[in-house]
Amino acid sequence: MNTIIDKSKSKLKKAKVMNANLPPLKPLTSPWMHELVGDFKLQEALLKEWQSPLNIHHLPSFQENCREYRQILDTYNFNSNIFFARKANKFKNLIPAAIEAGAGIDTASFRELEQCLELGIAPDRLISTAAIKEDRLINLAVKHGVLLILDNTDELEHVLRVAAGLKQPALIGIRISGFNFKGEKLYSRFGFDIDEVESVVHRFYSSPEAASHVKLRGFHFHLDGYSTAQRGAALHQTLDVIKNLDLKSEKPFFIDIGGGVLMNYLSSEQEWDIFQGTLKEAVAGERRPITFGNDGLGFTLKEGAVEGSLATYPYYNEYSKVTFLKEILQTPNANSKTVAQRLEQENRELRLEPGRSLLNQVGVTLARVVHRKKDSRGDYLVGLEMNMSQLKSSSADFLLDPFVSYQNPDPEAEPVAVYFTGAYCLERDVLLKRKIQLSQLPEPGDVVCFINTAGYMMHFFETEAHLFERATNLSIKKSEGPYQPVDFNPEH
Ligand SMILES: *Cc1c(COP(=O)(O)O)cnc(C)c1O
């Protein structure tokens, strides 16, 4: 008999002791997720038709997020617009859903822009913030009157040439970085330095040709990290730039503050604290590892002491869209004027480009269990029909407990702790670095459901190594009876 299904009592008891105190990280969930997870037959049918893994979206939740942003912004007395940062998720059907719910789309590549135009999205609902703007992208944007956010003088000159050639004015915003914060500059590889932006604009617009072909509509920044104080400071400094420039414009200048609005994934602060404490103990060698290969996820051991901090997204935090935006907009300047007051008094439009936070509670990823085994360290490895690139972001790990749908639930079963492993021929293709406690050992054919994966996790880093195909994206909807797939989109 295979040891994996050898349910001899002594073995299970031993496993229990070794895995004692494996800290849970319970995700925040929505009713639609529970209905899906509770319906093994539906999951099995979906995986049979569209293969594993499968990304499932709930568009009403996405539209609700769009409308919430609108409602929050409507409580202020200045103009505002939101643009969904397309790069956070490739599912095409999010585009019309965003437009219908009152948001525009922030595109960041030629194909992202082309796809939106092909879908018939009005050019004034689109912007391009692409980091690299090749000739065909600039041509496409200028031809259709889509606003480009510019990063450097080469781009300015390129846009001027294209606009002059097409005899069509180009609409632009200028990206700024290098804001002063607490006596230091906030470095970014993107944008014009705040200290030179005024002279660049003056120089460029000293030419009447430039002024006739390239229309400046506003300014843009997108800061790394999630600091509201930095965003507030950057807004004041951008408001100052616009004031100093004293340019004429038919419309109010906009300030686009990019994305990075924090969202919360976890239900318990206590679990979050306990998890970090336990991880540190494991890194210090005081207990059995709780991560694959005792990965510290940012914590390291130096001369017997644990140093560093978690290199993951702050999966638990207490911000909401309302409180995050409020903190930014209430930031005062030296004259005690808040950002919100200045936007109103100086007649500027505020723009946001949220990606992740608009996808909160919008998606899950289903994957089929293929095999189980026990490795030489005595850990259970559960092989899933998916790979690491299909659950990956810039975060060191995705710190949420998944759900498992068992085809044969066994209330008598002993709990087990497992690692989920993927299909790439890499030792590090372990889908979650955390060891996960389950109520029973999954069997081949059971389904693992990773929760809240629509923002980046599903496919930002998805690759096709080994010629594995990219996962299918679809959305589900409930009319009468159970949820049904409604929006299959083979083009991703
Ligand atoms: C990534 C990005 C966004 C979206 O950021 P989120 O953290 O997903 O909200 C918006 N604007 C720009 C320019 C970006 O690079």
The ligand as a Tripos MOL2 file, in Angstrom:
@<TRIPOS>MOLECULE
LIG
   15    15     1     0     0
SMALL
NO_CHARGES

@<TRIPOS>ATOM
      1 C1          0.2740   49.5270  -11.9030 C.3       1 LIG1
      2 C2         -0.2530   50.8540  -12.2060 C.ar      1 LIG1
      3 C3         -1.5360   51.2080  -11.8020 C.ar      1 LIG1
      4 C4         -2.4350   50.3020  -10.9770 C.3       1 LIG1
      5 O1         -1.9180   50.0640   -9.7020 O.3       1 LIG1
      6 P1         -2.7480   49.1910   -8.6250 P.3       1 LIG1
      7 O2         -1.7660   48.9820   -7.5170 O.co2     1 LIG1
      8 O3         -3.1300   47.9250   -9.2870 O.co2     1 LIG1
      9 O4         -3.9190   49.9920   -8.2040 O.co2     1 LIG1
     10 C5         -2.0090   52.4570  -12.1810 C.ar      1 LIG1
     11 N1         -1.2450   53.3060  -12.9090 N.ar      1 LIG1
     12 C6          0.0110   52.9970  -13.2990 C.ar      1 LIG1
     13 C7          0.7870   53.9890  -14.0930 C.3       1 LIG1
     14 C8          0.5480   51.7650  -12.9600 C.ar      1 LIG1
     15 O5          1.7920   51.4690  -13.3280 O.3       1 LIG1
@<TRIPOS>BOND
     1     1     2 1
     2     2     3 ar
     3     2    14 ar
     4     3     4 1
     5     3    10 ar
     6     4     5 1
     7     5     6 1
     8     6     7 2
     9     6     8 1
    10     6     9 1
    11    10    11 ar
    12    11    12 ar
    13    12    13 1
    14    12    14 ar
    15    14    15 1
@<TRIPOS>SUBSTRUCTURE
     1 LIG1         1 GROUP 0 **** ****
